[in-house]
Amino acid sequence: GQQLNQSPQSMFIQEGEDVSMNCTSSSIFNTWLWYKQDPGEGPVLLIALYKAGELTSNGRLTAQFGITRKDSFLNISASIPSDVGIYFCAGPGRTSYDKVIFGPGTSLSVIP
Amino acid sequence: GAVVSQHPSRVICKSGTSVKIECRSLDFQATTMFWYRQFPKQSLMLMATSNEGSKATYEQGVEKDKFLINHASLTLSTLTVTSAHPEDSSFYICSARLSTDTQYFGPGTRLTVL
């Protein structure tokens, strides 16, 4: 079945550093979604990408839809303590466009 | 932005009892809602798709008689965990579909079964 892989699994960075995380799939996705989940909360949509090659920003966040449609990356610039959380990539399933498949997540810790 | 609420946010119950969790879309109508389960340090796993006015569609391995879903209106879906056991303890999250490929998530419900 469709699976998403994320790397790295976890990151520990100093406040102010830039962050880059990756999401890959063995199959093509037509939409890439990036969510952030704070501890004990539901995921919040950060960025949605709809077109191969698309580069989209949301404040300090930038995400790109890979040209092969099998990968996407998310960058966070000048990290701050509130960036702490788990970042999930996600995409609609092949068999049902409604179903969203989530990657395993990248856990980000920011050291003040 | 679109807001989805869940109630309760936290529930502790005895083994064998049933627990109902509500999911509401506050500022939009959702014909489709989704229920996820998340174990500690794991990703979200889709349990079922809830469709307004019709039966829910369950993912493979999810017992429909144990996890009862009702989507009686365009803004409310409920998940009832029947005869809960300690292994059902988890973080349950709902989402509501706003557009074809965008879902907004509720804040989650932490269920602890003693």
Interface residues (C-beta under 8 A of the other chain):
Chain A: T31 L33 Y35 G40 E41 G42 P43 V44 L45 A48 Y50 F88 P92 S96 Y97 D98 K99 V100 I101 F102 G103 P104 G105
Chain B: V4 Q6 T32 F34 Q42 S43 L44 L46 T49 F91 I93 S95 R97 T100 D101 T102 Q103 Y104 F105 G106 P107 G108 R110
